[in-house]
């Protein structure tokens, strides 16, 4: 294809050093190749700090990359409250999530990264993430971009995490020129997915998050330096070192950095003033307005993100009535965002360029089957063919030490096991860990043949506590005959938040109200019913299900070194001895979704 030259305006420059493109991980959700695809034929221009005027006179700032050619092109808008100055540097920071710009623009798309009002170099007053004003600003920016001489009027959105969550809210605003979205790893509930986990404040995430994001707002990096940095930092071995340093020092960062005042006020409001769900969170969440989305949506997630984004994908799948696809990929906790670019290109080539890529022929649901390490497909989620199976928690004695069992039959006799709940930060002799059980462990019988467990997971516990409130965490794993453990699923619930929201709950997830606290009566059993994150795993011959139950998020956790993005939170609230009941009328059980034997 011939590339037509055009005169470069004074405020634009030919990019002589492109940001380094490095695609990693899966690029397509499934074993398929697009019938047609845009070719990487374009040089491109870069305009930093482009001014985007809003109707109230506020000026936002964005970085615009576009093909160096005559004519107009579709535009992809990347939007967040993170400084744009660190994007395209190759740094593996959890804010570098706009995608591989060189890959996208060279294939005939404009890429516009915009800072939200009051963040980075954008004007206006700082606001809490995803405020109604921010949602309106995104829609207005989309319409502004559609009217520019470099755009053909077809707009999509790009990016993961914050950049994905805002896509749902932008689409619900129904800006006329937004034609499709591609939210990869985007939560939909600001309370349940982001700020609080089962009613416990998500401090392990928020402390380093607000410290780092709030402290980097005024950083300014010359564009050429950003691009040069990408050739240094966008290399696997360097990124592993930086990632390791970042996560090993996440507890120190909040004490060593100096975030801006507005960001600290946001942290304080979430932690101290808004402990329950309600209008404050709902006006900033996508779930109440998912049915307003009218454009096609490709919803993406992976099995590595139980603590922030995984649940949002399934909630979006059920709430969106527009044309949609869903994919759940293998665990992949890495930055900058560099996977599924082939899938995104095929999506936008079809919906923004009209190319027959074949995306419409792909199955409604595609998922990575762990254990088998392959892609599978389904017509819906949960998978209609899956069968719910109940496994009862059982023990042969009242001794909490050792391994307990998961069995298909209800234990005829009631038994109990106890575990200690020790709050984070509580001082106690370390030797106590040797003599006081803090985690109960249950194992299924070994699978006699390969068995696929794919879909929702639920846990019902009959539990009593010595305190007026406690917290329960469940972790599910695949245990091999050699003793190798692979984490699969996590769930959590503050006991005082146990009331279920029957209207919001779905067939694949129990959702709790979180609008008030209902204290426990010490010693009196209650029913705690909650969902673990879904999974898809092939249990091979001889492998077992391993269920662990406790109260310590620093023990029942997973880290980036386990291939997970999962942060601890403030739990349990009090020192307590918790009792789990088995068998009889108080039987506790785990529900799994079995797709069948292979």
For each residue, the residues with C-beta under 8 A, 3 or more apart:
1: 39 41
2:
3: 41 42 43 68 69
4: 69 70 71
5: 68 69 70
6: 68 69 70
7:
8: 12 13 14 45 68
9: 12
10:
11: 47
12: 8 9 45 46 47
13: 8 45 46 47
14: 8 43 45 46 68
15: 18 43 44 45 46 65 227
16:
17: 224 227 228 231
18: 15 21 44 102 227
19: 88 90 100 101 102 226 227 230
20: 90 102 227 230 231 234
21: 18 100 102 103
22: 90 100 234 235 338
23: 27 100 103 338 339 341 342
24: 236 334 338 339
25: 329 330 332 334 338 339 340
26: 29 329 330 332 339 340 368
27: 23 339 340 341 342 343
28: 31 32 33 340 342 343 346
29: 26 300 327 329 340 343 362 366 375
30: 327 362 363 366 375 377
31: 28 375
32: 28 358 362
33: 28
34: 37 342 345 346 349 357 358 359
35: 356 357 358
36: 349 355 356 357
37: 34 107 342 345 346 349 355 357
38: 107 108 109 345 349 353 355
39: 1 107
40: 103 106 107
41: 1 3 106 107 108
42: 3 67 68 69 105 106 107 108
43: 3 14 15 67 68 106
44: 15 18 65 66 67 68 102 105 106
45: 8 12 13 14 15 65 66 67 68
46: 12 13 14 15 63 64 65 223
47: 11 12 13 50 63 64 66
48: 63 64 223
49: 61 62 63 121
50: 47 61 62 63 64 112
51: 59 60 61
52: 59 60 61 62 114 141 144 145
53: 57 58 59 60 144
54: 57 58 59 60 117 124 137 140 141
55: 140
56:
57: 53 54
58: 53 54 117 122 123 124 137
59: 51 52 53 54 122 123
60: 51 52 53 54 114 115 116 117 122 123 124 137 141
61: 49 50 51 52 84 114 115 120 121 122 123
62: 49 50 52 84 112 113 114 115 141
63: 46 47 48 49 50 84 87 112 113 223
64: 46 47 48 50 110 111 112 150
65: 15 44 45 46 101 104 105 110 111 112
66: 44 45 47 73 75 105 110 111 150
67: 42 43 44 45 73 105 106 108 109 110
68: 3 5 6 8 14 42 43 44 45
69: 3 4 5 6 42
70: 4 5 6
71: 4 152
72: 149 150 151 152 153
73: 66 67 108 109 110 150 151 152
74: 108 109 110 151 152 154 155 156 348 352 353
75: 66 109 110 111 112 145 146 148 150 151 154 155 156
76: 104 109 110 111 112 155 156 157 158 348
77: 112 114 138 141 142 145 155 156 157 158
78: 87 98 99 111 112 113 114 157 158 159 163
79: 113 114 116 138 141 157 159 163 166 170
80: 95 97 115 116 119 159 162 163 166
81: 115 116 119 120 129 162 213
82: 86 87 95 97 115 119 120 162 213 216
83: 86 95 115 119 120 216 217 218 219
84: 61 62 63 87 113 114 115 120 121
85: 120 121 219 220 221 226
86: 82 83 89 91 93 95 96 216 219 221 226
87: 63 78 82 84 96 98 101 113 226 336
88: 19 96 98 101 226 227 230
89: 86 96 221 226 229 230 233
90: 19 20 22 96 229 230 231 232 233 234 235 239 336
91: 86 96 229 233 242 335 336
92: 96 233 239 242 243 246 334 335 336
93: 86 96 212 246 335 336
94: 97 161 209 246 335
95: 80 82 83 86 162 212 213 216 335
96: 86 87 88 89 90 91 92 93 335 336 337
97: 80 82 94 159 160 161 162 163 335 336 337
98: 78 87 88 101 111 113 158 159 163 336 337
99: 78 103 104 111 158 159 160 336 337 338 341 344
100: 19 21 22 23 103 104 336 337 338 341
101: 19 65 87 88 98 104 105 111
102: 18 19 20 21 44 105 106
103: 21 23 40 99 100 106 107 341 345
104: 65 76 99 100 101 107 109 111 158 341 345
105: 42 44 65 66 67 101 102 108 109 110 111
106: 40 41 42 43 44 67 102 103
107: 37 38 39 40 41 42 103 104 345
108: 38 41 42 67 73 74 105 353
109: 38 67 73 74 75 76 104 105 348 352
110: 64 65 66 67 73 74 75 76 105 145 150 151
111: 64 65 66 75 76 78 98 99 101 104 105 158
112: 50 62 63 64 65 75 76 77 78 145
113: 62 63 78 79 84 87 98
114: 52 60 61 62 77 78 79 84 122 141
115: 60 61 62 80 81 82 83 84 119 120 121 122
116: 60 79 80 81 119 120 122 127 134 137
117: 54 58 60 122 123 124 125 126 127 133 134 137
118: 122 123 124 125 126 127 262
119: 80 81 82 83 115 116 122 126 217
120: 61 81 82 83 84 85 115 116 217
121: 49 61 84 85 115 220
122: 58 59 60 61 114 115 116 117 118 119
123: 58 59 60 61 117 118
124: 54 58 60 117 118
125: 117 118
126: 117 118 119 260 262 263
127: 116 117 118 131 133 134
128: 131 266 269 284
129: 81 134 162 190 266 284
130: 134 135 165 166 169 190 284 285
131: 127 128 134 135 283 284
132: 135 136 283 284
133: 117 127 136 137
134: 116 117 127 129 130 131 137 138 166 169
135: 130 131 132 138 139 166 169 170 172 173
136: 132 133 139 140 173
137: 54 58 60 116 117 133 134 140 141
138: 77 79 134 135 141 142 166 169 170 173
139: 135 136 142 143 170 173 174 175 178
140: 54 55 136 137 143 144 175
141: 52 54 60 62 77 79 114 137 138 144 145
142: 77 138 139 145 146 155 170 175 177 178
143: 139 140 146 147 175 176 177
144: 52 53 140 141 147 148
145: 52 75 77 110 112 141 142 148 151 155 177
146: 75 142 143 151 153 154 155 176 177
147: 143 144 151 153
148: 75 144 145 151
149: 72
150: 64 66 72 73 75 110
151: 72 73 74 75 110 145 146 147 148 154 155
152: 71 72 73 74
153: 72 146 147 177
154: 74 75 146 151 177 179 352 353
155: 74 75 76 77 142 145 146 151 175 177 178 179 352
156: 74 75 76 77 178 179 180 181 182 347 348 351 352
157: 76 77 78 79 163 166 167 170 178 181 182 183
158: 76 77 78 98 99 104 111 163 182 344
159: 78 79 80 97 98 99 162 163 164 167 184 337
160: 97 99 163 164 184 185 186 337
161: 94 97 164 165 185 186 308 309
162: 80 81 82 95 97 129 159 165 166
163: 78 79 80 97 98 157 158 159 160 166 167 186
164: 159 160 161 167 168 183 184 185 186 300 309
165: 130 161 162 168 169 183 186 187 188 286 309 312
166: 79 80 130 134 135 138 157 162 163 169 170 186
167: 157 159 163 164 170 171 181 182 183 186
168: 164 165 171 172 181 183 186 188 286 289 290 293 316
169: 130 134 135 138 165 166 172 173 286 289
170: 79 135 138 139 142 157 166 167 173 175 178 181
171: 167 168 174 178 181 292 293 294 295 297
172: 135 168 169 286 289 290 292 293
173: 135 136 138 139 169 170
174: 139 171 178 292 294
175: 139 140 142 143 155 170 178
176: 143 146
177: 142 143 145 146 153 154 155
178: 139 142 155 156 157 170 171 174 175 181 295
179: 154 155 156 295 296 351 352
180: 156 295 296 297 298 347 348 351 352
181: 156 157 167 168 170 171 178 293 295 296 297 298
182: 156 157 158 167 297 298 300 343 344 347 348
183: 157 164 165 167 168 186 297 298 299 300 316
184: 159 160 164 300 301 337 340 344
185: 160 161 164 300 301 302 305 308 309 313
186: 160 161 163 164 165 166 167 168 183 286 309 312 313 316
187: 165 190 193 194 308 309 311 312
188: 165 168 193 285 286 287 290 311 312 315 316 319
189: 192 193 194 281 285 286 287 311 312 315
190: 129 130 187 193 194 195 281 284 285
191: 194 195 196 277 281 282 285 514
192: 189 196 197 277 311 511 512 514
193: 187 188 189 190 308 309 311 312
194: 187 189 190 191 202 308
195: 190 191 201 202 206 270 274 281
196: 191 192 199 200 201 202 275 277 514 569
197: 192 200 202 307 492 569 571
198: 471 491 492 493 494 497 512 530 571
199: 196 471 493 494 496 497 512 514 517
200: 196 197 471 492 494 553 569 570 571 573
201: 195 196 206 270 271 275 569 570
202: 194 195 196 197 205 206 307 567 569 570
203: 206 207 271 568 569 570
204: 207 208 250 553 567 568 569
205: 202 208 209 307 308 567 569
206: 195 201 202 203 209 210 267 270 271
207: 203 204 210 211 250 251 253 254 267
208: 204 205 211 212 250 251 253 254
209: 94 205 206 212 213
210: 206 207 213 214 254 259 263 264 266 267
211: 207 208 214 215 253 254 257 259
212: 93 95 208 209 215 216 253 257 259
213: 81 82 95 209 210 216 217 259 263
214: 210 211 217 257 259 260 262 263 264
215: 211 212 257 258 259 260
216: 82 83 86 95 212 213 219
217: 83 119 120 213 214 260 263
218: 83 260
219: 83 85 86 216
220: 85 121
221: 85 86 89 225 226 229
222: 225 226
223: 46 48 63 226 227
224: 17 227 228
225: 221 222 228 229
226: 19 85 86 87 88 89 221 222 223 229 230
227: 15 17 18 19 20 88 223 224 230 231
228: 17 224 225 231 232
229: 89 90 91 221 225 226 232 233
230: 19 20 88 89 90 226 227 233 234
231: 17 20 90 227 228 234
232: 90 228 229 235 238
233: 89 90 91 92 229 230 238 239 242
234: 20 22 90 230 231 239 336
235: 22 90 232 238 239
236: 24 239 240
237: 240 241
238: 232 233 235 241 242
239: 90 92 233 234 235 236 242 243 334 335
240: 236 237 243 244
241: 237 238 244 245
242: 91 92 233 238 239 245 246
243: 92 239 240 246 247 334 335 560
244: 240 241 247 248 561
245: 241 242 248 249
246: 92 93 94 242 243 249 250
247: 243 244 250 559 560 561
248: 244 245
249: 245 246 252 253
250: 204 207 208 246 247 253
251: 207 208 254
252: 249 255 256
253: 207 208 211 212 249 250 256 257
254: 207 208 210 211 251 257
255: 252
256: 252 253
257: 211 212 214 215 253 254
258: 215
259: 210 211 212 213 214 215 263 264
260: 126 214 215 217 218 263 264
261: 264 265
262: 118 126 214 265 266
263: 126 210 213 214 217 259 260 266 267
264: 210 214 259 260 261 267 268
265: 261 262 268 269
266: 128 129 210 262 263 269 270
267: 206 207 210 263 264 270 271
268: 264 265 271 272 273
269: 128 265 266 272 273 274
270: 195 201 206 266 267 273 274
271: 201 203 206 267 268
272: 268 269 275
273: 268 269 270
274: 195 269 270 278 280 281
275: 196 201 272
276: 514 515 516
277: 191 192 196 281 282 513 514 515
278: 274 281 282 515
279: 282 283
280: 274 283 284
281: 189 190 191 195 274 277 278 284 285
282: 191 277 278 279 285 288
283: 131 132 279 280
284: 128 129 130 131 132 190 280 281
285: 130 188 189 190 191 281 282 288
286: 165 168 169 172 186 188 189 289 290 312 316
287: 188 189 290 315 319
288: 282 285
289: 168 169 172 286 292 293
290: 168 172 188 286 287 293 315 316 319 320
291: 319 320 321
292: 171 172 174 289
293: 168 171 172 181 289 290 297 320 321 322
294: 171 174 322
295: 171 178 179 180 181 322 351
296: 179 180 181 322 323 324 347 351
297: 171 180 181 182 183 293 316 320 322 323 324 325
298: 180 181 182 183 324 325 327 343 344 347 359
299: 183 313 316 317 320 324 325 326 327
300: 29 164 182 183 184 185 313 326 327 328 329 340 343
301: 184 185 305 309 310 312 313 327 328 329
302: 185 305 310 328 329 330 331 332 368
303: 310 328 329 330 331 368 370 488 535 536
304: 330 331 332 333 563 564 565
305: 185 301 302 308 309 310 333 564 565 566
306: 310 489 490 533 558 564 566
307: 197 202 205 490 564 565 566 567
308: 161 185 187 193 194 205 305 565
309: 161 164 165 185 186 187 193 301 305 312 313
310: 301 302 303 305 306 313 314 533 534
311: 187 188 189 192 193 314 315 509 533
312: 165 186 187 188 189 193 286 301 309 315 316
313: 185 186 299 300 301 309 310 316 317 326 328
314: 310 311 317 318 326 381 508 509 534
315: 188 189 287 290 311 312 318 319 506 509
316: 168 183 186 188 286 290 297 299 312 313 319 320
317: 299 313 314 320 324 326 365 381
318: 314 315 506 508
319: 188 287 290 291 315 316
320: 290 291 293 297 299 316 317 324
321: 291 293
322: 293 294 295 296 297
323: 296 297
324: 296 297 298 299 317 320 364
325: 297 298 299 359 362 364 365 366
326: 299 300 313 314 317 364 365 366 381
327: 29 30 298 299 300 301 340 343 365 366 367
328: 300 301 302 303 313 365 366 367 368 536
329: 25 26 29 300 301 302 303 332 339 340 368
330: 25 26 302 303 304 368 370 373
331: 302 303 304 370 563 564
332: 25 26 302 304 329 339 563
333: 304 305 560 563 564 565
334: 24 25 92 239 243 338
335: 91 92 93 94 95 96 97 239 243
336: 87 90 91 92 93 96 97 98 99 100 234
337: 96 97 98 99 100 159 160 184
338: 22 23 24 25 99 100 334 341
339: 23 24 25 26 27 329 332
340: 25 26 27 28 29 184 300 327 329 343 344
341: 23 27 99 100 103 104 338 344 345
342: 23 27 28 34 37 345 346
343: 27 28 29 182 298 300 327 340 346 347
344: 99 158 182 184 298 340 341 347 348
345: 34 37 38 103 104 107 341 342 348 349
346: 28 34 37 342 343 349 350 357 358 359
347: 156 180 182 296 298 343 344 350 351 357 359
348: 74 76 109 156 180 182 344 345 351 352 353
349: 34 36 37 38 345 346 352 353 355 357
350: 346 347 353 354 355 356 357 359 360
351: 156 179 180 295 296 347 348
352: 74 109 154 155 156 179 180 348 349
353: 38 74 108 154 348 349 350
354: 350
355: 36 37 38 349 350
356: 35 36 350
357: 34 35 36 37 346 347 349 350
358: 32 34 35 346 361 362
359: 34 298 325 346 347 350 362
360: 350
361: 358
362: 29 30 32 325 358 359 366
363: 30 366 377 378 379
364: 324 325 326 377 378 379 380
365: 317 325 326 327 328 377 378 379 380 381 383
366: 29 30 325 326 327 328 362 363 375 376 377 378
367: 327 328 375 376 377 378 454 536
368: 26 302 303 328 329 330 373 374 375 376 536
369: 372 373 374 375 376 452 454 536 537 538
370: 303 330 331 373 478 486 488 535 536 537 538
371: 478 486 537 538 539 540 543
372: 369 452 538
373: 330 368 369 370
374: 368 369
375: 29 30 31 366 367 368 369
376: 366 367 368 369 454 536
377: 30 363 364 365 366 367
378: 363 364 365 366 367 381 383 384 385
379: 363 364 365 383 384
380: 364 365 383 384
381: 314 317 326 365 378 455 508
382: 386 455 456 507 508 534 593
383: 365 378 379 380 386 454 455 593 595
384: 378 379 380
385: 378 595 596
386: 382 383 454 455 593 594 595
387: 593 594 595 596
388: 591 592 593 594
389: 408 591 592 593 594
390: 408 589 590 591
391: 406 407 408 444 545 589 590 591 592
392: 406 407 408 409 410 411 582 583 587 588 589 590
393: 404 405 406 442 461 547 580 582 587 588 589 590
394: 404 405 406 407 411 415 442 582 583
395: 398 399 404 405 411 415 417 582
396: 405 415
397: 415
398: 395 415 416 417
399: 395 402 417
400: 417 418 419 437 440
401: 437
402: 399 441
403: 441 442 443
404: 393 394 395 417 440 441 442 443
405: 393 394 395 396 442 443 444 445
406: 391 392 393 394 442 443 444 445 545 547 590
407: 391 392 394 411 444 445
408: 389 390 391 392
409: 392
410: 392 583 584 587
411: 392 394 395 407 414 415 582 583 584 587
412: 583 584
413: 583 584
414: 411 581 582 583 584 585 586
415: 394 395 396 397 398 411 581 582 583
416: 398 579 580 581 582
417: 395 398 399 400 404 437 440 579 580 582
418: 400 437 577 578 579 580
419: 400 437 438 439 440 549 550 551 577 578 580
420: 436 437 438 551 575 576 577 578
421: 438 465 467 470 471 550 551 552 572 574 575 576 577 578
422: 426 428 438 551 552 572 575
423: 426 571 572 573 574 575
424: 552 553 554 568 570 571
425:
426: 422 423 575
427:
428: 422 432
429: 432
430: 433
431: 434 435
432: 428 429 435 436
433: 430 436 438
434: 431
435: 431 432
436: 420 432 433
437: 400 401 417 418 419 420 440
438: 419 420 421 422 433 550 551 552 555
439: 419 548 549 550 552 555 556
440: 400 404 417 419 437 548 549 550 580
441: 402 403 404 546 547 548
442: 393 394 403 404 405 406 546 547 548 549 590
443: 403 404 405 406 479 544 545 546 547
444: 391 405 406 407 447 544 545 546
445: 405 406 407 544
446: 481 541 542 543 544
447: 444 450 451 539 540 541 542 543 544
448: 541
449: 541 597 598
450: 447 538 539 540 541 597 598
451: 447 538 539 594 596 597 598
452: 369 372 536 537 538 539 594 595 596 597 598
453: 535 536 537 539 545 592 593 594 595
454: 367 369 376 383 386 534 535 536 537 593 595
455: 381 382 383 386 508 534 535 536 592 593 595
456: 382 507 508 509 531 534 591 593
457: 476 489 491 531 532 533 534 535 590 591 592 593
458: 510 529 530 531 532 590 591
459: 474 491 528 529 530 531 532 547 588 589 590 591
460: 527 528 529 588 589 591
461: 393 472 527 528 529 549 580 581 588
462: 525 526 527 528 580 581 586 587 588
463: 470 472 495 525 526 527 528 578 579 580 581 588
464: 520 522 523 524 525 526 578 579 581
465: 421 468 469 470 495 520 522 523 576 577 578 579
466: 522 523 576 577 578
467: 421 470 520 522 572 573 574 575 576
468: 465 496 519 520 521 522 574
469: 465 494 495 496 517 519 520 572 573 574
470: 421 463 465 467 494 495 520 551 572 573 574 576 578
471: 198 199 200 421 492 493 494 495 551 553 571 572 573
472: 461 463 492 493 495 528 530 549 550 551 578
473: 490 491 492 549 550 551 552 553 556 571
474: 459 490 491 492 530 532 547 548 549 556
475: 487 489 490 547 548 556 558
476: 457 487 488 489 490 532 535 545 546 547 548 590
477: 485 486 487 488 545 546 548
478: 370 371 485 486 488 537 539 543 544 545 546
479: 443 483 484 485 543 544 545 546
480: 483 484 485 486 540 542 543
481: 446 542 543
482:
483: 479 480
484: 479 480
485: 477 478 479 480 546
486: 370 371 477 478 480
487: 475 476 477 490 558 562 564
488: 303 370 476 477 478 535 537
489: 306 457 475 476 532 533 534 535
490: 306 307 473 474 475 476 487 532 533 556 558 566
491: 198 457 459 473 474 530 531 532 533
492: 197 198 200 471 472 473 474 530 553 569 571
493: 198 199 471 472 497 498 512 528 530
494: 198 199 200 469 470 471 497 498 571 573
495: 463 465 469 470 471 472 498 520 526 528
496: 199 468 469 517 518 519 520
497: 198 199 493 494 512 513 514 517 518
498: 493 494 495 512 518 526 527 528 529
499: 512 513 516 518
500: 505 510 511 512 513 529
501: 504 505 511 512 513
502: 505
503:
504: 501 511
505: 500 501 502 509 510 511
506: 315 318 509 511
507: 382 456
508: 314 318 381 382 455 456 531 534
509: 311 314 315 456 505 506 531
510: 458 500 505 529 530 531
511: 192 500 501 504 505 506
512: 192 198 199 493 497 498 499 500 501 530
513: 277 497 499 500 501 516
514: 191 192 196 199 276 277 497
515: 276 277 278
516: 276 499 513
517: 199 469 496 497
518: 496 497 498 499
519: 468 469 496
520: 464 465 467 468 469 470 495 496 524 526
521: 468 524
522: 464 465 466 467 468
523: 464 465 466
524: 464 520 521
525: 462 463 464 579 581 586
526: 462 463 464 495 498 520
527: 460 461 462 463 498
528: 459 460 461 462 463 472 493 495 498
529: 458 459 460 461 498 500 510
530: 198 458 459 472 474 491 492 493 510 512
531: 456 457 458 459 491 508 509 510
532: 457 458 459 474 476 489 490 491 535
533: 306 310 311 457 489 490 491
534: 310 314 382 454 455 456 457 489 508 593
535: 303 370 453 454 455 457 476 488 489 532
536: 303 328 367 368 369 370 376 452 453 454 455
537: 369 370 371 452 453 454 478 488
538: 369 370 371 372 450 451 452 598
539: 371 447 450 451 452 453 478 543 544 545
540: 371 447 450 480 543
541: 446 447 448 449 450
542: 446 447 480 481
543: 371 446 447 478 479 480 481 539 540
544: 443 444 445 446 447 478 479 539
545: 391 406 443 444 453 476 477 478 479 539 590 592
546: 441 442 443 444 476 477 478 479 485
547: 393 406 441 442 443 459 474 475 476 590
548: 439 440 441 442 474 475 476 477 556
549: 419 439 440 442 461 472 473 474 580
550: 419 421 438 439 440 472 473 555 556
551: 419 420 421 422 438 470 471 472 473 571 572 576 578
552: 421 422 424 438 439 473 555 556 571 572
553: 200 204 424 471 473 492 556 557 568 569 571
554: 424 557 568
555: 438 439 550 552
556: 439 473 474 475 490 548 550 552 553
557: 553 554 566 568
558: 306 475 487 490 562 563 564 566
559: 247 562 564 566
560: 243 247 333 563 564 565
561: 244 247
562: 487 558 559
563: 304 331 332 333 558 560
564: 304 305 306 307 331 333 487 558 559 560
565: 304 305 307 308 333 560
566: 305 306 307 490 557 558 559
567: 202 204 205 307
568: 203 204 424 553 554 557
569: 196 197 200 201 202 203 204 205 492 553
570: 200 201 202 203 424 573
571: 197 198 200 423 424 471 473 492 494 551 552 553
572: 421 422 423 467 469 470 471 551 552 576
573: 200 423 467 469 470 471 494 570
574: 421 423 467 468 469 470
575: 420 421 422 423 426 467
576: 420 421 465 466 467 470 551 572
577: 418 419 420 421 465 466
578: 418 419 420 421 463 464 465 466 470 472 551
579: 416 417 418 463 464 465 525
580: 393 416 417 418 419 440 461 462 463 549 588
581: 414 415 416 461 462 463 464 525 584 586 587 588
582: 392 393 394 395 411 414 415 416 417 586 587 588
583: 392 394 410 411 412 413 414 415 586 587
584: 410 411 412 413 414 581 587
585: 414
586: 414 462 525 581 582 583
587: 392 393 410 411 462 581 582 583 584
588: 392 393 459 460 461 462 463 580 581 582
589: 390 391 392 393 459 460
590: 390 391 392 393 406 442 457 458 459 476 545 547
591: 388 389 390 391 456 457 458 459 460
592: 388 389 391 453 455 457 545
593: 382 383 386 387 388 389 453 454 455 456 457 534
594: 386 387 388 389 451 452 453
595: 383 385 386 387 452 453 454 455
596: 385 387 451 452
597: 449 450 451 452
598: 449 450 451 452 538
